[in-house]
Amino acid sequence: MSGTGLLHELTSAFVEIDYPRVKELIKKAINSNIPANDILKAMQEGTIAVGKKYENGEYFLSELMAVGEFFKTGLEELNPYLSKANVASVGAVVVGTVKGDLHDIGKNLFKTLLQSSAFTVYDLGIDVAPEQFVDELRKTKAGILAMSSLLTTTMDQMRVVIEELKNAGLRSKLKVIVGGNPMTEEFGKEIGADAAVRDAVIGVRVCKKWVEGT
Protein backbone atom coordinates (compact mmCIF):
# COMPACT_ATOMS: atom_id res chain seq x y z
CA MET A 1 0.00 0.00 0.00
CA SER A 2 1.32 3.49 -0.87
CA GLY A 3 1.90 6.11 1.80
CA THR A 4 -1.08 8.11 0.55
CA GLY A 5 -3.31 5.03 0.58
CA LEU A 6 -2.21 4.12 4.09
CA LEU A 7 -3.00 7.61 5.39
CA HIS A 8 -6.39 7.56 3.68
CA GLU A 9 -7.08 4.23 5.41
CA LEU A 10 -6.05 5.75 8.74
CA THR A 11 -8.49 8.63 8.32
CA SER A 12 -11.24 6.16 7.37
CA ALA A 13 -10.51 4.01 10.42
CA PHE A 14 -11.06 7.07 12.63
CA VAL A 15 -14.34 7.86 10.90
CA GLU A 16 -15.47 4.25 11.26
CA ILE A 17 -14.54 4.23 14.97
CA ASP A 18 -12.32 1.18 14.39
CA TYR A 19 -9.72 1.40 17.15
CA PRO A 20 -7.75 -1.82 16.42
CA ARG A 21 -7.36 -0.65 12.81
CA VAL A 22 -6.34 2.84 13.92
CA LYS A 23 -3.63 1.41 16.18
CA GLU A 24 -2.38 -0.95 13.48
CA LEU A 25 -2.27 1.76 10.79
CA ILE A 26 -0.45 4.29 12.97
CA LYS A 27 2.28 1.73 13.68
CA LYS A 28 2.42 0.73 10.01
CA ALA A 29 2.73 4.38 8.96
CA ILE A 30 5.55 5.01 11.45
CA ASN A 31 7.38 1.86 10.32
CA SER A 32 6.94 2.94 6.69
CA ASN A 33 8.82 6.18 7.54
CA ILE A 34 5.84 8.35 6.59
CA PRO A 35 6.50 11.84 8.04
CA ALA A 36 4.96 12.31 11.48
CA ASN A 37 3.28 15.52 10.29
CA ASP A 38 1.44 13.60 7.57
CA ILE A 39 0.28 10.91 10.01
CA LEU A 40 -0.94 13.60 12.39
CA LYS A 41 -2.82 15.33 9.58
CA ALA A 42 -4.61 12.06 8.68
CA MET A 43 -5.58 11.62 12.34
CA GLN A 44 -6.81 15.21 12.51
CA GLU A 45 -8.91 14.81 9.37
CA GLY A 46 -10.54 11.68 10.80
CA THR A 47 -11.30 13.33 14.14
CA ILE A 48 -12.73 16.44 12.48
CA ALA A 49 -14.91 14.27 10.23
CA VAL A 50 -16.34 12.50 13.29
CA GLY A 51 -16.98 15.90 14.87
CA LYS A 52 -19.01 16.89 11.81
CA LYS A 53 -21.01 13.66 11.96
CA TYR A 54 -21.71 14.43 15.62
CA GLU A 55 -22.93 17.92 14.72
CA ASN A 56 -25.16 16.46 11.99
CA GLY A 57 -26.69 13.95 14.42
CA GLU A 58 -25.15 10.91 12.67
CA TYR A 59 -22.94 10.13 15.67
CA PHE A 60 -23.52 10.57 19.40
CA LEU A 61 -21.36 11.67 22.31
CA SER A 62 -20.08 8.11 22.83
CA GLU A 63 -18.55 8.08 19.31
CA LEU A 64 -17.09 11.55 19.79
CA MET A 65 -15.48 10.53 23.08
CA ALA A 66 -14.18 7.29 21.56
CA VAL A 67 -12.49 9.05 18.67
CA GLY A 68 -11.06 11.55 21.15
CA GLU A 69 -9.40 8.66 22.97
CA PHE A 70 -8.14 7.26 19.62
CA PHE A 71 -6.54 10.60 18.85
CA LYS A 72 -4.98 10.93 22.31
CA THR A 73 -3.48 7.43 22.11
CA GLY A 74 -2.21 8.03 18.58
CA LEU A 75 -0.66 11.32 19.65
CA GLU A 76 1.23 9.57 22.45
CA GLU A 77 2.55 7.10 19.87
CA LEU A 78 3.58 9.92 17.53
CA ASN A 79 5.04 12.34 20.08
CA PRO A 80 8.65 11.07 19.89
CA TYR A 81 8.57 11.68 16.12
CA LEU A 82 6.64 14.94 16.25
CA SER A 83 9.21 16.42 18.62
CA LYS A 84 11.77 16.11 15.79
CA ALA A 85 9.42 17.64 13.24
CA ASN A 86 8.45 21.27 12.77
CA VAL A 87 4.77 21.08 13.61
CA ALA A 88 2.92 24.34 13.04
CA SER A 89 0.51 25.41 15.77
CA VAL A 90 -2.49 27.56 14.92
CA GLY A 91 -2.65 28.99 18.43
CA ALA A 92 -2.26 28.26 22.14
CA VAL A 93 -4.99 27.57 24.69
CA VAL A 94 -4.78 27.23 28.47
CA VAL A 95 -7.49 24.87 29.74
CA GLY A 96 -8.59 23.80 33.18
CA THR A 97 -11.52 22.91 35.42
CA VAL A 98 -12.13 25.65 38.00
CA LYS A 99 -11.40 25.54 41.71
CA GLY A 100 -13.67 23.18 43.65
CA ASP A 101 -14.65 21.09 40.62
CA LEU A 102 -13.05 17.68 40.05
CA HIS A 103 -14.76 16.78 36.75
CA ASP A 104 -12.57 16.46 33.68
CA ILE A 105 -14.33 14.34 31.02
CA GLY A 106 -15.65 17.35 29.09
CA LYS A 107 -12.40 19.26 29.53
CA ASN A 108 -10.36 16.31 28.28
CA LEU A 109 -12.57 15.88 25.22
CA PHE A 110 -12.30 19.60 24.44
CA LYS A 111 -8.51 19.42 24.84
CA THR A 112 -8.22 16.47 22.46
CA LEU A 113 -10.41 18.11 19.84
CA LEU A 114 -8.30 21.27 20.12
CA GLN A 115 -5.15 19.22 19.57
CA SER A 116 -6.74 17.54 16.56
CA SER A 117 -7.27 21.03 15.14
CA ALA A 118 -3.55 21.87 15.54
CA PHE A 119 -3.79 23.97 18.72
CA THR A 120 -1.09 23.85 21.39
CA VAL A 121 -2.85 23.07 24.67
CA TYR A 122 -1.62 23.74 28.19
CA ASP A 123 -3.82 21.65 30.49
CA LEU A 124 -3.84 22.66 34.16
CA GLY A 125 -6.14 19.79 35.12
CA ILE A 126 -8.89 20.01 37.72
CA ASP A 127 -9.54 22.15 40.83
CA VAL A 128 -7.49 25.01 39.36
CA ALA A 129 -7.13 28.14 41.49
CA PRO A 130 -7.52 31.57 39.82
CA GLU A 131 -3.86 32.44 40.38
CA GLN A 132 -2.80 29.24 38.60
CA PHE A 133 -4.68 30.31 35.47
CA VAL A 134 -3.07 33.76 35.67
CA ASP A 135 0.44 32.36 36.18
CA GLU A 136 0.08 29.91 33.27
CA LEU A 137 -1.19 32.61 30.92
CA ARG A 138 1.73 34.86 31.86
CA LYS A 139 4.18 32.01 31.30
CA THR A 140 2.79 30.65 28.03
CA LYS A 141 1.40 33.90 26.54
CA ALA A 142 -1.50 31.81 25.21
CA GLY A 143 -4.17 33.80 23.39
CA ILE A 144 -7.13 31.80 24.71
CA LEU A 145 -8.25 30.69 28.16
CA ALA A 146 -10.82 27.87 28.37
CA MET A 147 -12.43 27.17 31.75
CA SER A 148 -14.73 24.26 32.54
CA SER A 149 -17.25 23.67 35.32
CA LEU A 150 -19.81 20.92 35.69
CA LEU A 151 -21.22 22.13 39.00
CA THR A 152 -23.45 25.16 39.42
CA THR A 153 -21.78 25.66 42.80
CA THR A 154 -18.36 26.22 41.18
CA MET A 155 -19.39 28.23 38.12
CA ASP A 156 -18.86 31.53 39.94
CA GLN A 157 -15.14 30.71 40.13
CA MET A 158 -15.04 31.66 36.44
CA ARG A 159 -16.06 35.21 37.40
CA VAL A 160 -13.26 35.26 39.99
CA VAL A 161 -10.70 34.18 37.37
CA ILE A 162 -11.82 36.88 34.93
CA GLU A 163 -11.52 39.52 37.67
CA GLU A 164 -8.02 38.24 38.44
CA LEU A 165 -7.13 38.53 34.75
CA LYS A 166 -8.27 42.16 34.80
CA ASN A 167 -6.22 42.87 37.93
CA ALA A 168 -3.17 41.30 36.26
CA GLY A 169 -3.63 43.40 33.11
CA LEU A 170 -4.15 40.28 30.98
CA ARG A 171 -7.87 40.33 30.18
CA SER A 172 -7.61 42.57 27.11
CA LYS A 173 -4.83 40.40 25.65
CA LEU A 174 -6.80 37.17 25.31
CA LYS A 175 -10.13 35.52 24.61
CA VAL A 176 -11.99 33.64 27.34
CA ILE A 177 -14.32 30.73 26.65
CA VAL A 178 -16.26 28.99 29.41
CA GLY A 179 -17.97 25.63 29.16
CA GLY A 180 -19.76 22.83 30.95
CA ASN A 181 -23.15 21.23 31.15
CA PRO A 182 -24.83 23.98 33.23
CA MET A 183 -23.39 26.78 31.06
CA THR A 184 -25.60 29.41 29.41
CA GLU A 185 -24.82 32.30 27.08
CA GLU A 186 -26.42 34.66 29.62
CA PHE A 187 -24.04 33.53 32.36
CA GLY A 188 -21.07 33.91 30.01
CA LYS A 189 -22.05 37.50 29.23
CA GLU A 190 -22.72 38.25 32.89
CA ILE A 191 -19.20 37.26 33.99
CA GLY A 192 -17.49 38.90 31.00
CA ALA A 193 -16.46 35.83 28.99
CA ASP A 194 -16.13 36.08 25.20
CA ALA A 195 -18.03 32.83 24.63
CA ALA A 196 -20.01 30.28 26.64
CA VAL A 197 -20.72 26.79 25.28
CA ARG A 198 -22.02 23.43 26.46
CA ASP A 199 -20.56 21.44 23.58
CA ALA A 200 -16.87 20.68 22.98
CA VAL A 201 -17.23 20.66 19.18
CA ILE A 202 -18.81 24.11 19.19
CA GLY A 203 -16.13 25.32 21.59
CA VAL A 204 -13.36 24.27 19.23
CA ARG A 205 -15.17 25.94 16.33
CA VAL A 206 -15.29 29.19 18.31
CA CYS A 207 -11.55 28.99 19.07
CA LYS A 208 -10.77 28.33 15.40
CA LYS A 209 -12.77 31.40 14.37
CA TRP A 210 -10.85 33.50 16.85
CA VAL A 211 -7.41 32.46 15.59
CA GLU A 212 -8.53 32.77 11.97
CA GLY A 213 -9.92 36.22 12.66
CA THR A 214 -13.38 35.38 11.29
SETI-297730 format. One record per residue (C-alpha): x, y, z; residue in one letter. Coordinates in nm, 2 decimals, always signed. Layout:
<recs>
+--------+--------+--------+------+
|     c1 |     c2 |     c3 | resn |
+--------+--------+--------+------+
|      X |      Y |      Z |    A |
...
+--------+--------+--------+------+
</recs>
This chain:
<recs>
+--------+--------+--------+------+
|     c1 |     c2 |     c3 | resn |
+--------+--------+--------+------+
|  +0.00 |  +0.00 |  +0.00 |    M |
|  +0.13 |  +0.35 |  -0.09 |    S |
|  +0.19 |  +0.61 |  +0.18 |    G |
|  -0.11 |  +0.81 |  +0.06 |    T |
|  -0.33 |  +0.50 |  +0.06 |    G |
|  -0.22 |  +0.41 |  +0.41 |    L |
|  -0.30 |  +0.76 |  +0.54 |    L |
|  -0.64 |  +0.76 |  +0.37 |    H |
|  -0.71 |  +0.42 |  +0.54 |    E |
|  -0.60 |  +0.58 |  +0.87 |    L |
|  -0.85 |  +0.86 |  +0.83 |    T |
|  -1.12 |  +0.62 |  +0.74 |    S |
|  -1.05 |  +0.40 |  +1.04 |    A |
|  -1.11 |  +0.71 |  +1.26 |    F |
|  -1.43 |  +0.79 |  +1.09 |    V |
|  -1.55 |  +0.42 |  +1.13 |    E |
|  -1.45 |  +0.42 |  +1.50 |    I |
|  -1.23 |  +0.12 |  +1.44 |    D |
|  -0.97 |  +0.14 |  +1.71 |    Y |
|  -0.78 |  -0.18 |  +1.64 |    P |
|  -0.74 |  -0.07 |  +1.28 |    R |
|  -0.63 |  +0.28 |  +1.39 |    V |
|  -0.36 |  +0.14 |  +1.62 |    K |
|  -0.24 |  -0.09 |  +1.35 |    E |
|  -0.23 |  +0.18 |  +1.08 |    L |
|  -0.04 |  +0.43 |  +1.30 |    I |
|  +0.23 |  +0.17 |  +1.37 |    K |
|  +0.24 |  +0.07 |  +1.00 |    K |
|  +0.27 |  +0.44 |  +0.90 |    A |
|  +0.56 |  +0.50 |  +1.14 |    I |
|  +0.74 |  +0.19 |  +1.03 |    N |
|  +0.69 |  +0.29 |  +0.67 |    S |
|  +0.88 |  +0.62 |  +0.75 |    N |
|  +0.58 |  +0.83 |  +0.66 |    I |
|  +0.65 |  +1.18 |  +0.80 |    P |
|  +0.50 |  +1.23 |  +1.15 |    A |
|  +0.33 |  +1.55 |  +1.03 |    N |
|  +0.14 |  +1.36 |  +0.76 |    D |
|  +0.03 |  +1.09 |  +1.00 |    I |
|  -0.09 |  +1.36 |  +1.24 |    L |
|  -0.28 |  +1.53 |  +0.96 |    K |
|  -0.46 |  +1.21 |  +0.87 |    A |
|  -0.56 |  +1.16 |  +1.23 |    M |
|  -0.68 |  +1.52 |  +1.25 |    Q |
|  -0.89 |  +1.48 |  +0.94 |    E |
|  -1.05 |  +1.17 |  +1.08 |    G |
|  -1.13 |  +1.33 |  +1.41 |    T |
|  -1.27 |  +1.64 |  +1.25 |    I |
|  -1.49 |  +1.43 |  +1.02 |    A |
|  -1.63 |  +1.25 |  +1.33 |    V |
|  -1.70 |  +1.59 |  +1.49 |    G |
|  -1.90 |  +1.69 |  +1.18 |    K |
|  -2.10 |  +1.37 |  +1.20 |    K |
|  -2.17 |  +1.44 |  +1.56 |    Y |
|  -2.29 |  +1.79 |  +1.47 |    E |
|  -2.52 |  +1.65 |  +1.20 |    N |
|  -2.67 |  +1.40 |  +1.44 |    G |
|  -2.52 |  +1.09 |  +1.27 |    E |
|  -2.29 |  +1.01 |  +1.57 |    Y |
|  -2.35 |  +1.06 |  +1.94 |    F |
|  -2.14 |  +1.17 |  +2.23 |    L |
|  -2.01 |  +0.81 |  +2.28 |    S |
|  -1.86 |  +0.81 |  +1.93 |    E |
|  -1.71 |  +1.15 |  +1.98 |    L |
|  -1.55 |  +1.05 |  +2.31 |    M |
|  -1.42 |  +0.73 |  +2.16 |    A |
|  -1.25 |  +0.91 |  +1.87 |    V |
|  -1.11 |  +1.16 |  +2.12 |    G |
|  -0.94 |  +0.87 |  +2.30 |    E |
|  -0.81 |  +0.73 |  +1.96 |    F |
|  -0.65 |  +1.06 |  +1.88 |    F |
|  -0.50 |  +1.09 |  +2.23 |    K |
|  -0.35 |  +0.74 |  +2.21 |    T |
|  -0.22 |  +0.80 |  +1.86 |    G |
|  -0.07 |  +1.13 |  +1.96 |    L |
|  +0.12 |  +0.96 |  +2.24 |    E |
|  +0.25 |  +0.71 |  +1.99 |    E |
|  +0.36 |  +0.99 |  +1.75 |    L |
|  +0.50 |  +1.23 |  +2.01 |    N |
|  +0.87 |  +1.11 |  +1.99 |    P |
|  +0.86 |  +1.17 |  +1.61 |    Y |
|  +0.66 |  +1.49 |  +1.62 |    L |
|  +0.92 |  +1.64 |  +1.86 |    S |
|  +1.18 |  +1.61 |  +1.58 |    K |
|  +0.94 |  +1.76 |  +1.32 |    A |
|  +0.85 |  +2.13 |  +1.28 |    N |
|  +0.48 |  +2.11 |  +1.36 |    V |
|  +0.29 |  +2.43 |  +1.30 |    A |
|  +0.05 |  +2.54 |  +1.58 |    S |
|  -0.25 |  +2.76 |  +1.49 |    V |
|  -0.26 |  +2.90 |  +1.84 |    G |
|  -0.23 |  +2.83 |  +2.21 |    A |
|  -0.50 |  +2.76 |  +2.47 |    V |
|  -0.48 |  +2.72 |  +2.85 |    V |
|  -0.75 |  +2.49 |  +2.97 |    V |
|  -0.86 |  +2.38 |  +3.32 |    G |
|  -1.15 |  +2.29 |  +3.54 |    T |
|  -1.21 |  +2.56 |  +3.80 |    V |
|  -1.14 |  +2.55 |  +4.17 |    K |
|  -1.37 |  +2.32 |  +4.37 |    G |
|  -1.47 |  +2.11 |  +4.06 |    D |
|  -1.30 |  +1.77 |  +4.01 |    L |
|  -1.48 |  +1.68 |  +3.68 |    H |
|  -1.26 |  +1.65 |  +3.37 |    D |
|  -1.43 |  +1.43 |  +3.10 |    I |
|  -1.56 |  +1.74 |  +2.91 |    G |
|  -1.24 |  +1.93 |  +2.95 |    K |
|  -1.04 |  +1.63 |  +2.83 |    N |
|  -1.26 |  +1.59 |  +2.52 |    L |
|  -1.23 |  +1.96 |  +2.44 |    F |
|  -0.85 |  +1.94 |  +2.48 |    K |
|  -0.82 |  +1.65 |  +2.25 |    T |
|  -1.04 |  +1.81 |  +1.98 |    L |
|  -0.83 |  +2.13 |  +2.01 |    L |
|  -0.51 |  +1.92 |  +1.96 |    Q |
|  -0.67 |  +1.75 |  +1.66 |    S |
|  -0.73 |  +2.10 |  +1.51 |    S |
|  -0.35 |  +2.19 |  +1.55 |    A |
|  -0.38 |  +2.40 |  +1.87 |    F |
|  -0.11 |  +2.38 |  +2.14 |    T |
|  -0.29 |  +2.31 |  +2.47 |    V |
|  -0.16 |  +2.37 |  +2.82 |    Y |
|  -0.38 |  +2.16 |  +3.05 |    D |
|  -0.38 |  +2.27 |  +3.42 |    L |
|  -0.61 |  +1.98 |  +3.51 |    G |
|  -0.89 |  +2.00 |  +3.77 |    I |
|  -0.95 |  +2.22 |  +4.08 |    D |
|  -0.75 |  +2.50 |  +3.94 |    V |
|  -0.71 |  +2.81 |  +4.15 |    A |
|  -0.75 |  +3.16 |  +3.98 |    P |
|  -0.39 |  +3.24 |  +4.04 |    E |
|  -0.28 |  +2.92 |  +3.86 |    Q |
|  -0.47 |  +3.03 |  +3.55 |    F |
|  -0.31 |  +3.38 |  +3.57 |    V |
|  +0.04 |  +3.24 |  +3.62 |    D |
|  +0.01 |  +2.99 |  +3.33 |    E |
|  -0.12 |  +3.26 |  +3.09 |    L |
|  +0.17 |  +3.49 |  +3.19 |    R |
|  +0.42 |  +3.20 |  +3.13 |    K |
|  +0.28 |  +3.07 |  +2.80 |    T |
|  +0.14 |  +3.39 |  +2.65 |    K |
|  -0.15 |  +3.18 |  +2.52 |    A |
|  -0.42 |  +3.38 |  +2.34 |    G |
|  -0.71 |  +3.18 |  +2.47 |    I |
|  -0.83 |  +3.07 |  +2.82 |    L |
|  -1.08 |  +2.79 |  +2.84 |    A |
|  -1.24 |  +2.72 |  +3.17 |    M |
|  -1.47 |  +2.43 |  +3.25 |    S |
|  -1.72 |  +2.37 |  +3.53 |    S |
|  -1.98 |  +2.09 |  +3.57 |    L |
|  -2.12 |  +2.21 |  +3.90 |    L |
|  -2.35 |  +2.52 |  +3.94 |    T |
|  -2.18 |  +2.57 |  +4.28 |    T |
|  -1.84 |  +2.62 |  +4.12 |    T |
|  -1.94 |  +2.82 |  +3.81 |    M |
|  -1.89 |  +3.15 |  +3.99 |    D |
|  -1.51 |  +3.07 |  +4.01 |    Q |
|  -1.50 |  +3.17 |  +3.64 |    M |
|  -1.61 |  +3.52 |  +3.74 |    R |
|  -1.33 |  +3.53 |  +4.00 |    V |
|  -1.07 |  +3.42 |  +3.74 |    V |
|  -1.18 |  +3.69 |  +3.49 |    I |
|  -1.15 |  +3.95 |  +3.77 |    E |
|  -0.80 |  +3.82 |  +3.84 |    E |
|  -0.71 |  +3.85 |  +3.48 |    L |
|  -0.83 |  +4.22 |  +3.48 |    K |
|  -0.62 |  +4.29 |  +3.79 |    N |
|  -0.32 |  +4.13 |  +3.63 |    A |
|  -0.36 |  +4.34 |  +3.31 |    G |
|  -0.42 |  +4.03 |  +3.10 |    L |
|  -0.79 |  +4.03 |  +3.02 |    R |
|  -0.76 |  +4.26 |  +2.71 |    S |
|  -0.48 |  +4.04 |  +2.57 |    K |
|  -0.68 |  +3.72 |  +2.53 |    L |
|  -1.01 |  +3.55 |  +2.46 |    K |
|  -1.20 |  +3.36 |  +2.73 |    V |
|  -1.43 |  +3.07 |  +2.66 |    I |
|  -1.63 |  +2.90 |  +2.94 |    V |
|  -1.80 |  +2.56 |  +2.92 |    G |
|  -1.98 |  +2.28 |  +3.10 |    G |
|  -2.32 |  +2.12 |  +3.11 |    N |
|  -2.48 |  +2.40 |  +3.32 |    P |
|  -2.34 |  +2.68 |  +3.11 |    M |
|  -2.56 |  +2.94 |  +2.94 |    T |
|  -2.48 |  +3.23 |  +2.71 |    E |
|  -2.64 |  +3.47 |  +2.96 |    E |
|  -2.40 |  +3.35 |  +3.24 |    F |
|  -2.11 |  +3.39 |  +3.00 |    G |
|  -2.20 |  +3.75 |  +2.92 |    K |
|  -2.27 |  +3.83 |  +3.29 |    E |
|  -1.92 |  +3.73 |  +3.40 |    I |
|  -1.75 |  +3.89 |  +3.10 |    G |
|  -1.65 |  +3.58 |  +2.90 |    A |
|  -1.61 |  +3.61 |  +2.52 |    D |
|  -1.80 |  +3.28 |  +2.46 |    A |
|  -2.00 |  +3.03 |  +2.66 |    A |
|  -2.07 |  +2.68 |  +2.53 |    V |
|  -2.20 |  +2.34 |  +2.65 |    R |
|  -2.06 |  +2.14 |  +2.36 |    D |
|  -1.69 |  +2.07 |  +2.30 |    A |
|  -1.72 |  +2.07 |  +1.92 |    V |
|  -1.88 |  +2.41 |  +1.92 |    I |
|  -1.61 |  +2.53 |  +2.16 |    G |
|  -1.34 |  +2.43 |  +1.92 |    V |
|  -1.52 |  +2.59 |  +1.63 |    R |
|  -1.53 |  +2.92 |  +1.83 |    V |
|  -1.16 |  +2.90 |  +1.91 |    C |
|  -1.08 |  +2.83 |  +1.54 |    K |
|  -1.28 |  +3.14 |  +1.44 |    K |
|  -1.09 |  +3.35 |  +1.69 |    W |
|  -0.74 |  +3.25 |  +1.56 |    V |
|  -0.85 |  +3.28 |  +1.20 |    E |
|  -0.99 |  +3.62 |  +1.27 |    G |
|  -1.34 |  +3.54 |  +1.13 |    T |
+--------+--------+--------+------+
</recs>
